[in-house]
Every structure is written in structure tokens, then in C-alpha cells.
Amino acid sequence: ELKLGVRVAGDAIRLTVQDTGRGMGKEVAARLFVPFLTRRPGGTGLGMALVRRTVEAHGGSVRVRSTVGQGTRVEIHLPVWAGEKN
């Protein structure tokens, strides 16, 4: 099961992606953002590294919580855009 969420909290937007998959241990989660490191056959190991780089380039942050056998939750916090409105 995959759940997606969006919430505005003050001057930030929180995007969440949560699954009920197999989860990951602390040792894997600690290396989640290392480029070219993958556990999947045929994977590039760039997905989460690019997510973090893109989010941080926009002034945000990424937090991951995972429990083996219960799934993973990824939270992306981004500042609300204060540019001109059309």
C-alpha cells in the first residue's frame, strides 16, 4: 500500500510518501542518499540522492523513517514559494 500526502504548515509544505513494504534497517537507511549505492538489480542508486539534492537546492529537507517489516515514510519539507502571483 502506498499513501501520498500534502500539507501546508505555516511557511512550509510537507510532502509525504509512505508505504507498507519491507522497510529497511538502520545500516541501509544511513546510506540511503549515497550516489550509486543500490540494493535493486539493475538499479542506478541515484533516485534518493537526486531527490535530496533537488529538495535541498530549493531550500528544503528530506527525512526518512523506516522499520523492517513495516514500511518506510519519506517526508519532504519545502518552503512556500514567495514569488509573484499571476
C-alpha positions as CSV (number, residue, x, y, z in Angstrom):
1,E,0.0,0.0,0.0
2,L,1.3,3.5,-0.9
3,K,0.0,6.7,0.7
4,L,0.7,10.2,-0.6
5,G,0.1,13.4,1.4
6,V,0.5,17.1,1.1
7,R,0.1,19.6,4.0
8,V,0.8,23.3,4.3
9,A,2.2,24.2,7.7
10,G,2.9,27.9,8.1
11,D,5.6,28.9,5.5
12,A,6.4,25.3,4.5
13,I,4.9,22.5,2.5
14,R,5.2,18.9,3.7
15,L,5.0,16.1,1.1
16,T,4.8,12.5,2.5
17,V,5.2,9.2,0.8
18,Q,4.5,6.2,2.9
19,D,4.5,2.5,2.1
20,T,3.8,-0.7,3.9
21,G,6.6,-2.6,2.2
22,R,9.5,-4.5,3.7
23,G,11.2,-1.4,5.2
24,M,14.9,-1.1,5.7
25,G,17.4,-1.5,8.6
26,K,19.3,1.4,10.1
27,E,22.5,0.5,8.2
28,V,20.8,0.7,4.9
29,A,18.9,3.9,5.8
30,A,22.1,5.5,6.9
31,R,23.5,5.1,3.3
32,L,20.2,5.8,1.5
33,F,21.4,9.1,-0.1
34,V,24.8,7.8,-1.2
35,P,25.0,8.0,-5.0
36,F,25.3,4.7,-7.0
37,L,24.6,2.6,-4.0
38,T,21.7,0.3,-4.7
39,R,20.0,-2.9,-3.4
40,R,18.0,-3.5,-6.6
41,P,19.1,-5.5,-9.6
42,G,19.5,-3.1,-12.5
43,G,19.1,0.0,-10.2
44,T,21.4,3.0,-10.6
45,G,21.4,4.1,-6.9
46,L,20.7,7.7,-8.0
47,G,17.0,8.1,-7.1
48,M,17.2,9.2,-3.4
49,A,20.5,11.1,-4.0
50,L,18.8,13.2,-6.7
51,V,15.7,13.7,-4.6
52,R,17.8,15.1,-1.7
53,R,20.0,17.3,-4.0
54,T,16.9,18.7,-5.7
55,V,15.0,19.4,-2.5
56,E,18.0,21.0,-0.8
57,A,18.6,23.2,-3.8
58,H,15.1,24.6,-3.3
59,G,15.8,25.3,0.4
60,G,14.1,22.1,1.7
61,S,15.0,19.0,3.6
62,V,14.2,15.2,3.4
63,R,13.7,12.9,6.3
64,V,13.3,9.1,6.1
65,R,11.9,6.8,8.7
66,S,11.8,3.1,8.2
67,T,11.1,-0.1,10.2
68,V,12.0,-3.5,8.9
69,G,8.8,-5.4,8.1
70,Q,6.6,-2.3,8.5
71,G,7.5,0.0,5.7
72,T,9.1,3.4,5.0
73,R,7.9,7.0,5.3
74,V,9.7,9.8,3.4
75,E,8.9,13.4,4.3
76,I,9.9,16.3,2.1
77,H,9.8,19.8,3.6
78,L,9.9,22.7,1.1
79,P,9.4,26.4,1.7
80,V,6.3,28.0,0.3
81,W,7.2,30.0,-2.8
82,A,7.1,33.7,-2.1
83,G,7.4,34.8,-5.8
84,E,5.0,37.0,-7.8
85,K,1.5,35.7,-8.3
86,N,0.0,35.7,-11.8
